[in-house]
Amino acid sequence: MTQQTITLIGGGLVGALLAQLLARRGFRVDVFEKRPDPRRAGFVGGRSINLALAERGLQALRTASLADDVLQHAVMMRGRMVHPVDGVSGLQRYGVDDSEVIWSVSRGGLNMLLLDAAEAAGVTFHFGQGLATADLDARRMTLIDQHGAQRQHDAAVLIGADGAGSALRATMNDYHPLGQHIEPLGHGYKELEIPPATGAQRFAIEPHALHIWPRGGYMCIALPNTEGSFTVTLFLPAHGPHPSFDTLPDAAAASAFFRRDFPDLLPLIPGFAEDYDSHPVGSLSTLYLDRWHIDGRALLIGDAAHAIVPFHGQGMNCGFEDTVVLADLLAEAGSDTADAFAEFQRIRKPNADAIAAMALENYIEMRDSVADPRYLAKRELGARLAQQAPQHFMARYRMVTFTHLPYAYAYERGRAQDVLLEQLLRGTTNVDDIPLDAAITALQATLPPLPPLRHG
């Protein structure tokens, strides 16, 4: 068992899970987190959007022996409940049955559970200590607390799990440019809340679904919380003509907009005016880096390396998958962190780039396509092919969400399958017009069988 010391910057979800996994593999781990300990000060700061936990994240939690504990505090979501303007909603299942679901979890509750597990494994946390700068040549960093007091800390191996605004990334980029490119989405978000229902029924709307109000170019979504409330998120263009956050500066303007575009949702949010006026508009961007590490001295992981937009529900799942890969590589490498870091980037960067692209595509799908007849026809034909030829066809969403196939594979296979579906439909949106036997023959002639699938 090695006793090498690794210093982590960031005690959020990815940092806390990575710390626990490393400690269980025999590393000494110090974690520096600029925020106070949320278990004592309450969970503050950061994004509060509910998180969608899927198979990749669950597998990482199983590796840490935490999956069962987390699922006790999660709400199952079977699919998308789509709410058109006319109010007639319908469920679009994510998977084939209840073995293929995702889970709505609280960011704060999950973070605190991961912190407890890491401390139990022997990790040392230093809260209220933010990274000011790091001298990568001297392998020393300067920390600063909330009062401005600074102190030094020796750090031979630094890992940054400090999110999209990573302080370690900024320091590394100053030392050696990382090829950083940030691509703003141009859309922002604002959070609202549907409170628990009164009486025996805790939930005001169907609890086991991710609710979507798609409106073409913008949308609302709602995710359930265990106590019966829903976190509602409005996604809109940040600037430009109506509707945008520029044209909806306050609750009065936004109420009129909701009455027209989300008439069934507005009555469910009694605190709409207070929520709208008091909650900030969040920004959304995708982060791309050419390099994630500086030899064996410093590495970025999770959002610090590859922040993505939230529309595939995979940001946390991707970050958790990162932690297992990195912990295994470091355990195998011993003191040769440079090789481990290089191999981590080689394995994970193509997959991070692929899920970034799929998350952007999924935003368009969620706000526009879920109510589009052509999208629905392709979805139905794909479902029939998956049922009749499961070795050759699986919807891309299922590959991403319910298997451990690499993101990069799911992305390319999904594109090839989509081309085939377009060819088979040939301009019709009536799936019954397509002879299924001929479609299966074309599928098997066009695409090789899927790799062996590994579910949880």
C-alpha atoms as one frame of an Amber mdcrd trajectory, in Angstrom:
protein
   0.000   0.000   0.000   1.440   3.359  -1.045   1.553   6.261   1.351   1.967
   8.909  -1.328   0.182  12.170  -0.500  -2.215  13.680  -3.020  -3.657  17.164
  -2.612  -7.120  17.852  -4.000  -8.539  21.303  -4.649 -12.318  21.200  -4.283
 -14.510  19.212  -1.919 -17.646  19.118  -4.032 -19.189  15.989  -5.507 -16.290
  14.858  -7.682 -13.593  15.938  -5.246 -15.191  14.184  -2.272 -15.791  10.943
  -4.196 -12.272  10.924  -5.677 -10.788  11.582  -2.226 -12.623   8.589  -0.767
 -11.610   6.285  -3.619  -7.958   7.336  -3.319  -7.944   6.932   0.460  -9.380
   3.445   0.114  -6.480   2.636  -2.210  -3.933   3.667   0.416  -3.149   7.280
  -0.519  -2.921  10.067   2.032  -5.361  12.700   0.802  -5.692  16.378   1.747
  -8.677  18.280   0.357  -8.854  22.083   0.364 -12.311  23.584  -0.149 -12.930
  27.338  -0.238 -16.484  27.082   1.100 -17.276  26.275   4.740 -18.178  22.711
   5.693 -21.802  22.325   4.494 -22.507  19.798   7.253 -21.995  22.567   9.795
 -22.724  25.786   7.926 -25.530  24.465   5.723 -25.207  23.873   1.996 -24.564
  27.195   0.275 -23.130  28.340  -3.022 -22.814  26.570  -6.317 -25.631  25.488
  -8.553 -28.705  24.019  -6.908 -30.207  22.356  -9.968 -31.267  18.849  -9.013
 -28.939  16.216 -10.312 -29.897  13.233 -12.459 -28.043  10.150 -11.284 -27.708
   7.486 -13.980 -25.867   4.169 -14.406 -22.355   5.585 -14.820 -22.626   7.585
 -11.636 -24.268   4.696  -9.825 -21.438   2.384 -10.834 -18.898   4.809  -9.375
 -20.934   4.950  -6.160 -21.044   1.136  -6.087 -17.245   1.149  -6.334 -17.258
   3.396  -3.261 -19.901   1.198  -1.512 -22.280   4.179  -1.418 -24.947   3.460
  -4.048 -27.557   2.040  -1.663 -27.159   4.962   0.763 -27.605   7.496  -2.045
 -30.663   5.788  -3.561 -32.448   5.956  -0.200 -32.569   9.740  -0.707 -33.412
   9.759  -4.438 -36.628   9.858  -6.473 -36.980   7.549  -9.459 -37.739   9.134
 -12.840 -39.058   6.745 -15.505 -39.017   9.187 -18.406 -39.904  12.608 -19.754
 -43.408  13.860 -19.039 -43.981  16.256 -21.919 -46.439  19.123 -21.362 -47.545
  20.795 -24.625 -49.308  24.157 -24.499 -52.708  22.461 -24.795 -52.047  20.750
 -21.480 -52.406  17.123 -22.652 -49.245  15.575 -21.227 -47.663  12.259 -22.084
 -44.773  10.151 -20.778 -41.822   9.262 -23.033 -39.975   6.442 -21.253 -36.195
   6.610 -20.985 -35.682   2.854 -21.085 -37.501  -0.389 -21.728 -38.828  -0.844
 -18.181 -38.203   0.127 -14.545 -34.717  -1.401 -14.683 -33.759   1.585 -16.858
 -34.566   4.736 -14.900 -32.680   7.766 -13.651 -32.769   9.239 -10.171 -33.310
  12.798  -8.968 -30.918  13.592  -6.125 -30.210  16.684  -4.054 -26.797  18.222
  -4.736 -26.381  19.333  -1.115 -27.516  16.071   0.459 -25.291  14.024  -1.846
 -22.281  16.262  -1.178 -22.645  15.851   2.580 -22.962  12.069   2.281 -19.783
  11.941   0.171 -17.901  14.133   2.660 -18.849  11.808   5.526 -17.700   8.764
   3.541 -14.385  10.381   2.616 -13.642  11.386   6.208 -14.491   7.856   7.354
 -11.909   6.570   4.844  -9.222   8.812   6.360  -9.338  11.906   4.145  -8.364
  15.222   5.772 -10.541  18.197   4.759  -9.530  21.839   5.122 -12.643  24.001
   4.714 -12.648  27.749   4.202  -9.326  27.430   2.354  -9.319  28.570  -1.276
  -6.427  28.253  -3.700  -4.781  31.627  -4.323  -1.941  30.372  -6.493   0.357
  27.397  -6.933   4.080  27.315  -7.633   4.266  24.166  -9.726   8.074  24.231
  -9.852   8.424  24.438  -6.074   5.404  22.125  -5.664   3.877  24.485  -3.146
   0.582  26.325  -3.087  -0.745  29.419  -1.364  -4.166  29.249   0.289  -6.387
  32.084   1.384  -9.249  32.054   3.881 -12.388  34.190   4.065 -10.558  36.850
   6.093  -7.751  37.186   3.542  -5.160  35.363   5.625  -2.717  33.314   3.550
  -0.709  30.202   4.254   1.587  27.851   2.361   1.144  24.145   1.815   3.510
  21.667   0.141   1.752  19.785  -2.649   3.837  17.404  -4.721   0.770  16.148
  -6.624  -2.182  18.484  -7.193  -5.590  17.486  -8.571  -8.169  20.162  -9.333
 -11.778  19.120  -8.776 -12.822  22.716  -8.186 -15.474  23.035 -10.865 -16.028
  25.087 -13.982 -14.418  28.180 -12.433 -11.353  26.185 -11.346  -8.649  28.202
  -9.592  -6.129  25.434 -10.266  -6.942  25.537 -13.976  -6.200  29.272 -14.030
  -2.855  28.705 -12.318  -1.950  25.825 -14.641  -2.940  27.865 -17.685  -0.654
  30.700 -16.558   2.202  28.238 -16.118   1.646  26.454 -19.437  -1.328  27.305
 -21.706  -3.881  24.494 -21.702  -5.585  25.433 -24.971  -8.683  26.651 -23.156
 -11.842  27.479 -25.092 -15.140  28.397 -23.405 -18.246  28.286 -25.580 -21.225
  30.119 -24.031 -24.611  28.591 -24.800 -26.224  32.005 -25.048 -29.079  30.764
 -22.873 -29.436  31.221 -19.124 -31.557  29.619 -16.442 -33.596  30.626 -13.408
 -34.882  28.323 -10.693 -38.434  28.253  -9.333 -40.249  25.802  -7.058 -43.444
  23.756  -7.012 -44.094  23.189  -3.282 -45.327  19.866  -1.862 -49.040  19.208
  -2.220 -51.282  19.248   0.820 -53.014  16.081   1.987 -52.037  12.462   1.396
 -50.614  13.089  -2.062 -47.222  14.741  -1.442 -46.526  15.580  -5.092 -48.570
  18.101  -7.067 -47.715  16.361 -10.366 -46.439  12.900 -11.364 -43.394  12.280
  -9.121 -41.629   9.596 -11.166 -40.794  11.698 -14.211 -38.662  14.565 -15.418
 -41.259  17.096 -16.554 -40.627  19.170 -19.676 -42.612  22.087 -21.069 -40.982
  22.361 -24.542 -41.721  25.563 -26.413 -39.241  25.589 -29.295 -36.162  27.694
 -28.482 -36.870  27.689 -24.737 -38.435  25.460 -22.088 -39.124  24.694 -18.453
 -38.206  21.463 -16.705 -39.105  20.150 -13.247 -37.360  17.471 -11.178 -38.884
  15.873  -8.058 -37.477  16.155  -4.548 -37.971  13.536  -1.856 -40.086  15.796
   0.367 -42.655  16.332  -2.408 -41.523  19.572  -4.010 -40.192  20.028  -7.551
 -37.282  22.197  -8.610 -38.406  24.022 -11.754 -35.841  25.507 -14.118 -36.679
  28.012 -16.839 -34.216  28.009 -19.754 -34.350  31.051 -22.027 -32.057  33.019
 -24.344 -30.073  35.417 -22.153 -30.392  38.341 -24.569 -32.282  39.349 -27.666
 -35.940  39.627 -28.673 -38.850  38.300 -26.639 -38.783  35.909 -24.962 -35.397
  36.335 -23.318 -34.232  37.214 -19.842 -33.602  40.717 -21.178 -37.307  41.079
 -22.008 -38.473  39.505 -18.713 -36.659  41.652 -16.144 -39.082  41.057 -13.288
 -41.888  38.843 -12.027 -44.621  41.064 -13.463 -43.366  40.592 -17.025 -42.549
  36.931 -16.405 -46.023  36.187 -15.000 -47.691  37.378 -18.168 -45.278  35.260
 -20.216 -46.002  32.165 -18.095 -49.765  32.675 -18.314 -49.461  32.513 -22.100
 -46.733  29.885 -22.578 -46.910  27.749 -19.427 -50.550  28.089 -18.340 -50.676
  24.735 -16.510 -47.364  25.328 -14.711 -47.871  28.830 -13.299 -50.691  27.848
 -10.864 -48.384  25.198  -9.371 -45.843  27.865  -8.292 -47.542  29.993  -5.605
 -44.253  31.715  -4.771 -43.571  32.601  -8.414 -43.093  36.334  -7.911 -40.732
  35.935  -4.968 -38.756  33.120  -6.677 -38.419  34.995  -9.941 -37.322  38.291
  -8.441 -34.940  36.818  -5.839 -33.217  34.051  -7.833 -30.351  35.018 -10.144
 -30.052  34.134 -13.822 -27.408  31.432 -14.167 -25.137  31.131 -17.189 -24.382
  27.999 -19.223 -21.193  27.227 -21.141 -19.111  24.332 -22.434 -15.427  24.178
 -21.492 -12.870  22.647 -23.845  -9.181  22.121 -23.027  -6.430  20.670 -25.195
  -4.483  19.575 -22.092  -5.742  18.429 -18.720  -2.417  18.025 -16.906   1.119
  19.346 -16.466   3.317  16.228 -16.414   2.821  14.493 -13.059   2.437  17.629
 -10.966  -1.099  18.841 -11.642  -4.269  17.447 -13.206  -7.829  18.640 -13.731
 -10.869  16.380 -13.366 -14.651  16.710 -13.689 -16.045  20.155 -14.499 -12.611
  21.713 -13.971 -11.487  19.861 -17.109 -14.664  19.512 -19.158 -17.707  21.438
 -17.901 -20.782  20.808 -20.052 -24.340  22.090 -20.271 -26.826  20.108 -18.135
 -29.208  18.861 -20.812 -28.174  15.215 -20.872 -28.033  14.937 -17.091 -24.494
  13.566 -17.423 -22.191  16.195 -15.895 -22.032  14.529 -12.480 -22.149  11.038
 -13.990 -19.219  11.854 -16.266 -17.259  13.336 -13.360 -17.962  10.291 -11.193
 -16.827   8.004 -14.025 -13.625  10.102 -14.146 -12.915   9.377 -10.484 -12.941
   5.590 -10.867 -10.672   5.679 -13.929  -8.202   8.040 -12.240  -8.140   6.231
  -8.893  -7.409   2.927 -10.654  -4.658   4.479 -12.798  -2.966   6.139  -9.817
  -3.136   2.944  -7.775  -1.465   1.036 -10.613   1.122   3.759 -11.329   2.538
   4.147  -7.847   4.807   7.188  -7.859   4.695   7.638 -11.670   1.872  10.156
 -11.709   2.933  11.623 -15.065   2.074   8.408 -16.912  -1.167   8.033 -14.968
  -2.233  11.590 -15.764  -1.362  11.210 -19.451  -3.276   7.944 -19.676  -6.258
   9.482 -17.873  -6.416  12.269 -20.456  -5.999   9.792 -23.322  -8.885   7.645
 -22.082 -11.284  10.317 -20.893 -10.873  13.324 -23.200 -12.542  11.762 -26.290
 -15.425  10.700 -24.066 -15.709  14.141 -22.444 -15.777  15.779 -25.880 -18.488
  13.346 -27.002 -20.814  13.955 -24.038 -20.296  17.722 -24.427 -21.583  17.457
 -27.998 -24.486  15.194 -27.006 -25.521  17.525 -24.166 -25.780  20.427 -26.625
 -27.797  18.302 -29.044 -30.072  17.158 -26.225 -31.023  20.765 -25.423 -32.444
  21.138 -28.912 -34.176  17.774 -28.573 -35.742  18.647 -25.218 -37.009  22.120
 -26.116 -38.003  21.419 -29.748 -37.985  17.796 -30.869 -39.937  15.998 -28.130
 -43.137  17.360 -29.669 -41.991  17.029 -33.320 -43.724  14.311 -35.432 -40.530
  13.372 -37.262 -38.584  12.977 -34.029 -41.400  10.871 -32.586 -41.476   8.674
 -35.714 -37.724   8.025 -35.520 -38.077   7.311 -31.814 -40.873   4.792 -32.426
 -39.064   3.035 -35.283 -35.904   2.884 -33.176 -37.869   1.328 -30.315 -39.233
  -1.365 -32.638 -35.778  -2.142 -33.988 -34.346  -2.285 -30.458 -37.045  -4.762
 -29.448 -36.647  -7.013 -32.492 -32.866  -6.694 -33.019 -31.381  -5.733 -29.634
 -27.899  -6.908 -30.612 -27.816  -4.318 -33.393 -29.858  -1.330 -32.190 -30.030
   0.647 -28.974 -31.186   4.250 -28.731 -28.301   6.607 -28.097 -29.935   7.914
 -24.929 -30.033   4.379 -23.522 -26.380   3.771 -24.439 -25.372   6.958 -22.630
 -27.641   6.595 -19.631 -27.987   2.886 -18.882 -24.749   1.232 -20.056 -21.016
   1.680 -19.577 -20.259   1.932 -23.302 -17.800   4.816 -23.807 -19.475   8.138
 -24.554 -17.424   8.413 -27.750 -18.776   5.075 -28.979 -22.361   6.024 -28.105
 -21.970   9.305 -29.984 -20.680   7.745 -33.208 -23.043   4.762 -33.083 -25.964
   7.090 -32.432 -25.095   9.166 -35.492 -24.891   6.070 -37.690 -28.224   4.788
 -36.377 -29.863   8.164 -36.975 -28.725   8.161 -40.609 -30.270   4.707 -41.033
 -33.568   5.773 -39.439 -33.754   8.782 -41.767 -33.206   6.492 -44.770 -35.808
   3.992 -43.611 -38.489   6.624 -42.983 -37.848   8.376 -46.350 -40.011  11.366
 -45.593 -42.917   9.597 -43.885 -43.818   9.992 -40.224 -46.046   6.888 -40.192
 -43.930   4.081 -38.775 -46.526   1.496 -39.837 -45.550   2.241 -43.445 -42.101
   0.688 -42.817 -41.852  -3.131 -43.288 -40.109  -4.158 -40.073 -38.410  -7.275
 -41.499 -36.848  -5.234 -44.293 -35.775  -2.570 -41.784 -34.066  -5.200 -39.606
 -32.296  -6.654 -42.643 -31.049  -3.177 -43.601 -29.911  -2.541 -40.021 -27.948
  -5.794 -39.796 -26.374  -5.215 -43.202 -25.396  -1.624 -42.358 -24.148  -1.749
 -38.765 -22.077  -4.327 -36.862 -23.478  -5.829 -33.657 -23.221  -3.731 -30.501
 -20.358  -4.530 -28.105 -21.197  -6.658 -25.056 -23.330  -4.506 -22.776 -22.564
  -4.105 -19.086 -25.319  -2.781 -16.907 -25.120  -2.340 -13.148
